[in-house]
């Protein structure tokens, strides 16, 4: 199956009435565990790198090269997506080498700008990225938690969403429907009815950010209502960090990272497989 475009993964998910799971990659361990978990579930998935993750590495190319190699060797369809890009210079540098690294899509985030400036900036980047063959996602309506503050009252307006998509020409839209980034508890309540209204109002697939704060059954409801891409990040960090702490506590004298990191990798693989089944409806009951 190997490297697959985001466009194809989202289209297949839409045809199946499910969604594609997009998992945040920070380290090589994340990428390897995500591919292993998706393979266990028999589901396609996206390896997703944020601008913050790129800055952590100092350059996008080494971690992207690793993701490309993993995707090429995978037994299930794996795509590569760049998330929450705000730096226009970084975007253009990535577009120049997108084919080389197998990048199928990006999310340009101008949501900090007022509406008219968001439209102008997003339209410009969308045109450049689409000319390079990429699927383009944008965000309308604040999805809280980026600075550690949740904004449960903020919602995307369906009429504004339709206008935004028409004016920008984006391929996918991240919407604010009750989720929040970086939540440590799964207590968010999704406005499923709003998801349904948005799905009928816009002509492109809807994207759910901040899914780590949402219970599995509510994620499933959101997908059934029209979400077609679900981002996952914090949940993986919670699972892997808890397992790593347990390993170190159980064997405090161990200094070989291959030994103390195994539990973290196993926990991530298991969670990715579980979430793929929830989000993509892959191998139900497996």
N, C-alpha and C positions, 0 to 999 in steps of 0.2 A: 504494500500500500504506500508506504513511505511519505515523503514530503508532498503535501496537498495544499492548494490555495485556500485561504479563508473564504473566498467567495463560494467555492465548491462545498466546503464544510457547512457553511450557513445555509446554502441552498438545499442541501440534503437534509439538514435538521428541519428546515421549514417544511419540506415535502413530507417528512415523517411526523410532523406535529410536535417535535421536540426542540431542543436547543443544543448548541455546541458549548462545551465547557472550556473556558479559557483560564489557565492556571498561571499565576505569577511566578516567574523565575527570578531568583536572586543569585543563587550559586549553581555550580554544576550539579551538586547533589540534588537540588530541586528539579532541574531539568531531567536528570536520569530517573528520578523517582516518579515524576509526572508521566513520562513515557511508559514506564513499567506499570503504573497504575491504570492508565488508559488501555494498555494491552491486556491487562488482567480482566478488565471489564468488557473488552471487545468493542471499544468505542473510539471514535476519532476525538481529537482534542487540539487545543491551541497552546503552544508555549508562548507566554506573554511577558515581555520585558517592559518595565516602566522607565520613564526618564530618570527617576530616582535610582533605579537599579543600575542603569547605564553610568550614572555619575559615581555610584559606589565603585564600579570597576575602573573608572577613569577613561574608558573607551568602550564603544559598543561591539567592536569586532571580535575579540577573543570569545566572549560568551555567545555571540551570535553564531560564530563558526562552530562552536560545540553544539548548539541547538540544531544547526543545519545537519551536522553529522548524525545526531540522534534521530532526527526526523527521517533522514534518508534510510536509516537502518531499521526503522520501526515496522512492526507487523500490522499496525493500524494507521489510518490517515492522521498525520500530524501537520499542523500549520504553524507559522511563526507570525506573531502579531506584536506590534509596539504600542504601548499604552500610555495615555496621559502625556503626550508630547506637547510641550509648550514653546520650546526653543526652536524658532523657525530655522536658524542656522543648523541645528542638529537634524531637523527634519530633512533639510535639503542635502546634507551630507549623507544621510541614510538612503535617500531616494537615489542618489548617484550610484550606490552599490547594492541596491535592493535585490536585483537579480542574482548577484554573486552569492548573497547570503540566504537566499530563499525566502525573503520577507514577503508575505502575502497581503499584509494590511497594516494600517496604523490608525490610532485614535488621536486626532488633534484636539487639544483641550483649550479652547478660548472662552470657557464658561465664566472666567473671572471678569471678562469684559461685559459692558452693557450689550443689550440685544443687537443693536445695529452694528457695533464693532465686532461682535462675535460672528455675525453673518458675514461681514466683509472679510475678516481674517480666515474664517473657515472655508469660504468659497474659494479663496485664492489657493490655499493649501490643497483643497480637494481637487482642484483642476490639475495642479502639478503632480499630485500622487496618482491620480487616475490615469494621467498621461503615461506614467511609469508602470501602469498595470496593477496598481494596488487598490484594494477595497478600503474605503475610508469611513471611519466612525467619528462622530462628534457628540458633544454633550450639550443638552439644553435643560436648565433647571438645576440648581445646586444640589449635589449629592453629598451630604455632610461628611464630616470626619477627616477631611484632609489635614486640618490643623488640630485635630483631636476633639472637635466640637461636632455634635450630631445636630442635624436639622430636620427632625421628623415632620415638621409642618410644611416643608417646601414640597411642591408638586409641579410637575410639568403640565402645562395647559395644552389640551389636544389641538385647539385651533392654532396656537402659536407654534406647536410642533409641526403641524402640517405646513405652515408658512415657512418655517425654518428649513425644512427639508427641500421644499420647492426652490427656495432662494439659494441654498448652498450646494445642492446636488449631491449630498453625501449618500453613502450606501447603507449606513446603519446609524441608529440614533440611541445614545444612552439617555435614559429618562429617570427622573426623580419620582419614585412612586412609594417611598417609605423606607428605603434602605439607607445605610450609612457606611462609609468606609471605616475599617479598622475597629469594628465592634468586637468585644471580647466575649459577649454573651449573645445567644441566638434568640433575642427578644424583639427584633424588629417586626412590625406588622405591615405587610404589603397591601396597598390599595389595589386589590385584584380587579375590581370593577374599572378603575382608572386604566389599568393595563389594557383591558379589553377595549375601552374607548380610544386609547392611543393607537392600538393595533388597527382599528378600523379607520382612523383619521389620517395615518401616514402610509406612504407607499413603500417604506423600507423596513427591514427587520429592526426590532427593538432590542436593546441591550440592557441588562441588569448589572449594575455595579454594587459592591458592598454586600455580596450574598453571604458572607461569613456570619453575619448577624441574623440570618433567616433560617428558620427550621426547615427540615427537608420537605415536609408536606406543603408548606407555604411556597417554597421554591417550585415544587411541582405545580401548584395552582397557578403561579405566575407564568410558568412555561405554557400551561394549557390555555391561558388567557392571551398569549401572544408573544411572550419573550422568546428570542431566538439565539441569544448569546448571553452566557452567564459568567461573570468574572469571579474568580476565587483567589484570595491571597492570604488574608489573616488566618483563616482556618488552618491552612497548611503550616503556618508559623507556630500556631498554638500547639498543634499535634506534634510537630517535630521537636520543638523546644521542650515540651513536657517529657518526651521520651529521652531526649538527650540528658536532661537533668536527672531523670531516674537512673540512667546508665552510669552517670558520673557518681551519683550518690551510692549506688550499689558496689561500685569498684573504684574508689577514689584514688587508688594508686596506679590505675591504668593510664598510660600516656600515649598509646598508639591510637590515633584518630580513627583508624579502620575498625577498631574494636568498639570504641565508645560512640561512634556515630551510626553504627548499624541499626540500632533501635529507632533512631530518628528517621532513617531512610525507610525502614519497614512501616513505621507509622504513617509516613507520607504516602507511600504506595497504597496502603490499605484505604486511606481516606480519599485519595484520588479515584480509586476504583469505585468506592461507594458513591461519591458525588457524580461520577460519570453515569452511573445507573439511574440516579435521581434526575439529573439534568437532561441526559440524552435518551432516557428510557432504554438504555442498552441492556440486553440480557436480563430482563426483569426476572427476579426470583433466583438468579444465579448466586 
